[in-house]
Amino acid sequence: MTQNNHTNDVIIDPNSKLVLYNLQNSIFDNKTFYELHNKAVEISLIDNFDKLLSLSNVKVSLYPHQIDSAYTVVNKLKLSALLADEVGLGKTIEAGIIIKELLCRGLIKKILILVPASLTSQWHDELKIKFNEDFIRREEFRGTDFWERFDKIISSIDTAKQPENAQIIKNIHWDLLIIDEAHKLKNEETINFQFVGKIPKKYFLMLTATPMQNNLKELYNMFSLLKPGLLGTFSQFQQKYMEDLRAVKNHEELQTLLREIMIRNKRVDVNIKFPDRIVRHISFELSKEEMDLYNELEKFIRAHFSTGVMLVLMILQRVATSSTFAITATLKRMLYNIENKTPLNVLEKELLNEAEEDISNIEFVKERLKKIKENAEKKDSKNKKIWDTAWLKRLIAQSSAIKENTKGNELLKYVQKYLNDEKILIFTSFRKTQDYLFKILSDSGYKCVKFNGSISIIDKDKAVDDFKSENAQIMISTEAGGEGRNLQFCHIMINHDLPWNPMRIEQRIGRLHRLKQDNDVLIINFSSKDTIEEYILELLYIKIKLFSAVIGELDTILSNIIDTPISFERTIMDIIIKSKDKEEMKQNFNKLAINFDKGKKMYDRVKEFDSKVFENFDLTPIYKYGEEPNNGN
């Protein structure tokens, strides 16, 4: 197996490829199986085996630094390492190569990946689409036997550390443990740190773009998890390598040690040009009828705030700026459930499904849903008393009477302006709005495809293929398109409505703005004047310049000011509900913007500190793929 020096293509020996294919797909008789099994064992025992068997089965074009990083981890770092590439260089891809390689060699079976809740879907989809590996998300299954039953698991670390889960996890010997956003394990006194340290594992990968956040003790703590004893006791580390908490001494000696466990690629070193983001905001006035409906909905939401139905109200507030078609459908669904005395948690799940929200990822909801379940009879008896159904019926009549949708008409104008021979990706949070946009665009002569979480994997693949080919000019996607799928052949994106979670916005942008994008990415954001949508857009872009940040940076910024990125949604809802008028609402959003600015400045200091600490370190991969290994000598 060799690598072409002039391209990113990997040339696979035909015999090796056949062996790999047969091993992975179980195409053999008993004798052949025996021979293939022996070959795999033989390969796995070769010291510094210099071939990566997995590359032929990777469904993504790889950069040399990604291959080199995986190659070094497999052949030099004894399969325990900190992948600390700068943001945007593909640490997840490197981890995927390593997973695939170890599976191909038969070295691992039981795999546990722990990530922030907001990234579980992204990890799942990336591993499925790019590496053809089926991982199971904990949030998709229940039952005490889950952890033993499945071999390839992705879970949020918050879910995994719950006592009922943690005890089981700590009693299983995992072949491979992967921790994303590993900088969050910097404090040895936290539950997360102690929990991860007690998980039995054969191999261990940690991923972070910012290994240094505040001081060198945090770096020591991470490495003590990864390879206990490598840096000695903290007292020894402090004496030998620290001028103070923020200054290193004996750089060369420390670099030698770090090379045994850490890889860090920098953008400047990999010589990759990242495209720019061009952001445009389209603000317009709703019709009088639409504005009247919006204001009446807001009154309805405020009036029901004290009833404890926060999740339903939050979805209703979000749908208020999407389209009248989504509003009408949501209100009718609510009325149907209320009149049929459907349990409140069932209504919540139905609305979440329409909005394609994963209930397990909305942290503030989880505990309340637990209480609903524990007090089902009490809640169900109250359900019919919660809502003013007469008011709800008036809202349905009001929304149904509106036949023109201003936002949809504006979108048509901009599609006509920008389409030409280009492709456009349109995002909306709601399926009913998606259906409406599909109709008006198709009726105008545009070839469109829909992408949402309700369609099968096969249909999703077909939608992407059609969008990539001449079969479609426009893809209209819900949040399902913001995870896992890479659409770099398109460079124009329209946010028809904006999610409240900044991570969601960045995931949308990340489908286009990523490695191998050849063009600057145009991001067009629509917002209705004098609505919550306008306030959020002003907060996220004008105040904190969200669209210039990337996902790894954003996650760190958010973690500096709120408990979880998801709780940002609750923060917004609290502002809406608790502000006595629009003027106070603006003031409260300004206060939130100030907090965001503080979080951004804190992150800028982290980056500066991180860069300063590592300025004298060369921690790029030790080996280059295809070069002869030197057995570490």
Long-range contacts (C-beta under 8 A, 24 or more apart in sequence): 1-51, 1-52, 1-53, 1-55, 2-626, 3-64, 3-67, 3-625, 3-626, 8-61, 8-62, 8-63, 8-64, 10-52, 10-55, 10-56, 10-62, 10-67, 12-55, 12-56, 16-51, 16-53, 16-56, 17-56, 20-53, 20-54, 20-56, 20-57, 20-104, 21-57, 23-104, 23-106, 24-57, 24-104, 37-106, 40-104, 40-105, 40-106, 41-106, 43-105, 44-105, 44-106, 44-107, 47-631, 48-75, 48-76, 48-629, 48-631, 48-632, 49-74, 49-75, 50-75, 50-628, 50-629, 52-97, 52-101, 52-625, 53-101, 53-104, 53-105, 54-97, 54-100, 54-101, 54-103, 54-104, 55-97, 57-100, 57-104, 57-131, 57-132, 58-96, 58-97, 58-100, 58-130, 58-131, 59-129, 59-130, 59-131, 59-132, 60-93, 60-130, 60-131, 60-486, 61-516, 62-93, 62-97, 63-89, 63-90, 63-270, 63-272, 63-515, 64-270, 64-624, 64-625, 65-89, 65-265, 65-269, 65-270, 65-620, 65-621, 66-90, 66-93, 66-94, 66-97, 67-97, 67-625, 68-620, 68-621, 68-623, 68-624, 68-625, 69-94, 69-263, 69-265, 69-621, 70-94, 70-97, 70-98, 70-101, 71-621, 71-623, 71-624, 71-625, 72-263, 72-621, 72-622, 72-623, 73-98, 73-205, 73-263, 74-98, 74-101, 74-102, 75-623, 75-629, 76-622, 76-623, 76-629, 76-632, 77-260, 77-261, 77-263, 79-107, 79-176, 79-202, 79-203, 79-204, 79-205, 80-203, 80-204, 80-205, 80-226, 80-227, 80-261, 81-204, 81-205, 81-206, 81-226, 81-261, 81-262, 81-263, 82-182, 82-205, 82-206, 82-207, 82-208, 82-211, 82-222, 82-223, 82-226, 82-261, 82-262, 82-263, 83-205, 83-206, 83-207, 83-208, 83-263, 84-207, 84-208, 84-209, 84-211, 84-262, 84-263, 84-264, 84-619, 85-209, 85-263, 85-264, 85-265, 85-266, 86-209, 86-264, 86-265, 86-266, 86-267, 87-209, 87-550, 87-551, 87-552, 87-553, 88-267, 88-274, 88-514, 88-515, 88-550, 88-552, 89-265, 89-267, 89-270, 89-272, 89-515, 90-515, 91-207, 91-209, 92-122, 92-123, 92-126, 92-180, 92-207, 93-126, 93-130, 95-178, 95-205, 95-207, 96-126, 96-127, 96-130, 96-131, 96-133, 97-131, 98-205, 99-127, 99-131, 99-133, 99-176, 99-178, 100-131, 100-133, 102-175, 102-176, 102-203, 103-133, 107-175, 107-203, 108-175, 108-176, 108-202, 108-203, 109-151, 109-175, 110-151, 110-172, 110-173, 110-174, 110-175, 110-176, 111-135, 111-151, 111-152, 111-153, 111-174, 111-175, 111-176, 111-177, 111-178, 112-153, 112-155, 112-160, 112-169, 112-174, 112-176, 112-177, 112-178, 112-199, 112-201, 113-153, 113-154, 113-155, 113-177, 113-178, 113-180, 114-155, 114-156, 114-157, 114-160, 114-177, 114-178, 114-179, 114-180, 114-196, 115-154, 115-155, 115-156, 115-157, 115-179, 115-180, 115-181, 116-156, 116-157, 116-180, 116-181, 116-184, 116-555, 116-564, 116-565, 117-156, 117-158, 117-159, 117-360, 117-361, 117-363, 117-564, 117-566, 118-361, 118-501, 118-503, 118-555, 118-564, 118-565, 118-566, 119-180, 119-181, 120-154, 120-155, 120-156, 120-361, 121-358, 121-361, 121-483, 121-484, 122-483, 122-484, 122-507, 123-154, 123-180, 124-154, 124-484, 125-483, 125-484, 125-485, 126-484, 127-154, 128-484, 129-484, 129-485, 138-165, 139-358, 139-360, 139-361, 144-168, 147-172, 148-172, 156-360, 156-361, 157-184, 157-192, 157-195, 157-196, 158-363, 158-564, 159-360, 160-195, 161-191, 161-192, 161-195, 166-195, 169-199, 170-195, 170-198, 170-199, 170-200, 172-200, 173-200, 173-201, 173-202, 174-199, 174-200, 174-201, 174-202, 175-201, 175-202, 175-203, 176-201, 176-202, 176-203, 176-204, 176-205, 177-201, 177-203, 177-204, 177-205, 178-204, 178-205, 178-206, 178-207, 179-204, 179-205, 179-206, 179-207, 180-207, 180-208, 181-207, 181-208, 181-555, 182-206, 182-207, 182-208, 182-211, 182-222, 183-208, 183-210, 183-211, 183-213, 183-218, 183-222, 183-556, 184-559, 185-221, 185-222, 185-225, 186-213, 186-214, 186-218, 186-219, 186-221, 186-222, 187-218, 187-221, 188-221, 188-224, 193-221, 193-225, 196-225, 197-225, 209-552, 209-553, 209-556, 210-552, 210-556, 210-606, 210-607, 210-610, 211-262, 211-264, 211-610, 211-614, 212-606, 212-609, 212-610, 212-613, 212-614, 213-606, 213-609, 213-610, 214-606, 214-609, 215-245, 215-246, 216-241, 216-242, 216-245, 216-246, 216-248, 216-613, 217-245, 219-613, 223-261, 223-262, 226-261, 227-260, 227-261, 230-257, 230-260, 230-261, 231-257, 246-609, 246-613, 248-613, 248-616, 251-616, 251-617, 254-617, 255-616, 255-617, 255-618, 255-619, 258-617, 258-619, 259-619, 259-622, 262-619, 263-619, 263-620, 263-621, 264-614, 264-617, 264-619, 264-620, 265-620, 265-621, 266-620, 269-620, 272-515, 274-513, 274-515, 274-517, 275-491, 275-513, 275-517, 275-518, 275-519, 275-520, 275-521, 276-520, 276-521, 277-509, 277-513, 277-520, 277-521, 277-523, 277-547, 277-548, 278-520, 278-521, 278-522, 278-523, 279-523, 279-525, 279-541, 279-547, 280-522, 280-523, 280-524, 280-525, 281-524, 281-525, 281-527, 281-537, 281-541, 282-410, 282-414, 282-524, 282-525, 282-526, 282-527, 283-526, 283-527, 283-528, 283-529, 283-534, 283-537, 284-406, 284-407, 284-410, 284-526, 284-527, 284-528, 284-529, 285-406, 285-528, 285-529, 285-530, 286-406, 286-407, 286-528, 286-529, 286-530, 286-531, 287-402, 287-404, 287-406, 289-401, 289-402, 290-324, 290-402, 290-405, 290-406, 290-528, 291-530, 292-398, 293-320, 293-324, 293-327, 293-395, 293-398, 293-399, 293-402, 294-320, 294-321, 294-528, 294-531, 296-395, 296-398, 297-327, 297-395, 298-576, 300-388, 300-391, 300-392, 300-395, 301-576, 301-577, 302-577, 303-388, 303-391, 304-386, 304-387, 304-388, 305-577, 307-386, 307-387, 308-368, 309-344, 309-386, 310-364, 310-365, 310-368, 310-570, 310-573, 311-348, 311-351, 311-352, 311-362, 311-365, 311-368, 312-344, 312-347, 312-348, 312-351, 313-573, 313-577, 314-569, 314-570, 314-573, 315-351, 315-352, 315-354, 315-355, 315-357, 317-532, 317-573, 317-576, 318-355, 318-429, 318-497, 318-499, 318-500, 319-355, 319-429, 319-430, 320-531, 320-532, 321-497, 321-527, 321-528, 321-531, 321-532, 321-533, 322-428, 322-429, 322-430, 322-433, 322-496, 322-497, 323-405, 323-407, 323-408, 323-428, 323-430, 323-432, 323-433, 323-436, 323-437, 324-399, 324-402, 324-405, 325-405, 325-432, 325-433, 325-435, 325-436, 326-430, 326-432, 326-433, 326-436, 327-399, 328-396, 328-399, 328-400, 328-432, 329-354, 329-432, 330-354, 330-430, 330-432, 331-392, 331-395, 331-396, 331-399, 332-396, 334-387, 334-392, 335-389, 335-392, 335-393, 335-396, 338-383, 338-384, 338-386, 338-387, 338-389, 338-392, 339-389, 341-380, 341-383, 341-384, 342-383, 343-372, 343-376, 343-379, 343-380, 343-383, 344-372, 344-379, 344-380, 344-383, 344-386, 345-369, 345-372, 345-373, 345-379, 354-430, 354-431, 354-432, 355-429, 355-430, 355-479, 356-429, 356-431, 356-452, 356-453, 356-478, 356-479, 356-480, 357-479, 361-566, 362-566, 362-569, 363-563, 363-564, 363-566, 363-567, 364-566, 364-567, 364-569, 364-570, 405-436, 406-528, 407-496, 407-497, 407-526, 407-528, 408-436, 408-437, 408-440, 410-526, 411-437, 411-494, 411-496, 411-526, 412-440, 412-441, 412-444, 414-494, 414-524, 415-441, 415-444, 415-446, 415-474, 415-494, 418-492, 418-522, 418-524, 419-446, 419-473, 419-474, 422-490, 422-491, 422-492, 423-467, 423-472, 423-473, 423-474, 423-475, 423-489, 423-490, 423-492, 424-473, 424-474, 424-475, 424-490, 424-492, 424-493, 424-494, 425-474, 425-475, 425-477, 425-481, 425-487, 425-490, 425-492, 425-493, 425-494, 425-511, 425-512, 426-474, 426-475, 426-476, 426-477, 426-493, 426-494, 426-496, 427-477, 427-478, 427-479, 427-481, 427-482, 427-493, 427-494, 427-495, 427-496, 427-497, 427-508, 428-476, 428-477, 428-478, 428-496, 428-497, 429-478, 429-479, 429-497, 429-499, 430-478, 430-497, 431-478, 433-496, 433-497, 434-476, 434-477, 434-478, 437-476, 437-496, 438-476, 441-474, 441-476, 446-473, 446-474, 447-471, 447-472, 447-473, 447-474, 448-472, 448-473, 448-474, 448-475, 448-476, 449-474, 449-475, 449-476, 450-475, 450-476, 450-477, 451-475, 451-476, 451-477, 451-478, 451-480, 451-481, 451-485, 452-477, 452-478, 452-480, 452-481, 453-478, 453-479, 453-480, 460-485, 479-504, 479-507, 479-508, 481-508, 481-511, 482-507, 482-508, 482-510, 482-511, 483-507, 485-511, 486-511, 486-514, 486-516, 487-511, 487-512, 488-512, 488-514, 488-515, 488-516, 488-517, 488-518, 491-517, 491-518, 491-519, 491-520, 491-521, 491-522, 492-521, 492-522, 492-524, 493-521, 493-522, 493-523, 493-524, 494-524, 494-525, 494-526, 495-523, 495-524, 495-525, 495-526, 496-526, 497-526, 497-533, 498-525, 498-527, 498-533, 498-536, 498-537, 498-540, 500-536, 500-568, 500-569, 500-572, 500-573, 501-565, 501-566, 501-568, 501-569, 502-540, 502-546, 502-554, 502-558, 502-565, 502-568, 503-551, 503-554, 503-555, 503-558, 503-565, 503-566, 505-540, 505-546, 505-547, 506-546, 506-549, 506-550, 506-551, 506-554, 507-551, 509-547, 510-550, 510-551, 513-550, 523-547, 530-582, 532-572, 532-576, 535-585, 535-586, 535-589, 536-572, 536-589, 538-589, 539-589, 539-592, 539-593, 539-596, 543-590, 543-593, 543-596, 543-597, 544-593, 544-596, 544-597, 544-600, 545-600, 549-600, 553-603, 556-603, 556-606, 557-596, 557-599, 557-600, 557-602, 557-603, 558-599, 560-598, 560-599, 560-602, 560-603, 561-595, 561-596, 561-598, 561-599
